[in-house]
């Protein structure tokens, strides 16, 4: 029974880090293209082309609150999407 827990932990760990930033950035780009804005309601969920869902509003709130931990390249990606707080 220990093996399934390890698989779950590994899968959960692989969602974090830069993959989360890439997925969130892709979702934000999609949202901005569709709506013309990067102001996202907290409860908004964006569905990507591959069918995966990103809780975009929550992701944005969390990313903004943790911006001090982001690297310069990560902040540049967010600034290029139109997020003023990332500059």
C-alpha positions as CSV (number, residue, x, y, z in Angstrom):
1,X,0.0,0.0,0.0
2,X,3.0,2.3,0.4
3,X,3.6,2.3,-3.3
4,X,0.4,4.1,-4.3
5,X,1.2,6.9,-1.8
6,X,4.6,7.3,-3.3
7,X,3.1,7.6,-6.8
8,X,0.6,10.2,-5.6
9,X,3.3,12.2,-3.9
10,X,5.5,12.1,-7.0
11,X,2.6,13.1,-9.2
12,X,1.8,16.0,-6.9
13,X,5.4,17.1,-6.7
14,X,5.6,17.2,-10.5
15,X,2.8,19.7,-10.7
16,X,4.7,22.3,-8.7
17,X,7.6,24.5,-9.7
18,X,8.1,25.9,-13.2
19,X,5.4,23.6,-14.6
20,X,2.8,25.4,-12.6
21,X,4.1,28.7,-13.8
22,X,4.1,27.5,-17.4
23,X,0.5,26.2,-17.1
24,X,-0.7,29.3,-15.3
25,X,1.0,31.6,-17.9
26,X,-0.6,29.6,-20.7
27,X,-4.0,29.9,-19.1
28,X,-3.5,33.6,-18.5
29,X,-2.5,34.2,-22.1
30,X,-5.5,32.3,-23.3
31,X,-7.8,34.3,-21.0
32,X,-6.2,37.6,-22.0
33,X,-6.6,36.8,-25.7
34,X,-10.3,36.0,-25.2
35,X,-11.2,38.8,-22.9
36,X,-8.7,41.5,-23.6
37,X,-7.9,41.7,-19.8
38,X,-5.6,40.1,-17.3
39,X,-8.0,41.0,-14.4
40,X,-9.3,37.5,-13.5
41,X,-12.1,36.7,-11.0
42,X,-10.7,34.6,-8.1
43,X,-13.2,31.8,-8.9
44,X,-12.3,31.6,-12.6
45,X,-11.2,28.2,-14.1
46,X,-9.5,28.4,-17.5
47,X,-9.7,25.3,-19.7
48,X,-6.6,24.8,-21.9
49,X,-6.5,23.4,-25.4
50,X,-5.4,20.0,-24.1
51,X,-8.5,19.9,-21.8
52,X,-6.6,20.5,-18.6
53,X,-8.1,23.0,-16.2
54,X,-6.2,25.8,-14.4
55,X,-7.8,27.6,-11.4
56,X,-6.5,30.8,-12.9
57,X,-7.9,33.3,-10.3
58,X,-6.4,31.3,-7.4
59,X,-3.1,30.8,-9.3
60,X,-2.8,34.5,-9.9
61,X,-3.5,35.4,-6.3
62,X,-0.9,32.8,-5.1
63,X,1.7,33.8,-7.7
64,X,1.3,37.5,-6.8
65,X,1.7,36.8,-3.1
66,X,4.8,34.7,-3.7
67,X,6.4,37.0,-6.3
68,X,9.5,37.7,-4.1
69,X,10.4,34.0,-4.6
70,X,10.1,34.2,-8.4
71,X,13.2,34.5,-10.6
72,X,13.8,37.3,-13.0
73,X,13.0,35.2,-16.0
74,X,9.7,34.1,-14.4
75,X,8.8,37.7,-13.6
76,X,9.5,38.7,-17.2
77,X,7.1,36.0,-18.5
78,X,4.4,37.4,-16.3
79,X,5.2,41.0,-17.1
80,X,5.1,40.2,-20.8
81,X,1.6,39.0,-20.3
82,X,0.6,42.3,-18.9
83,X,0.8,41.9,-15.1
84,X,2.1,45.3,-13.7
85,X,3.1,43.8,-10.4
86,X,5.6,41.5,-12.1
87,X,7.8,44.5,-13.3
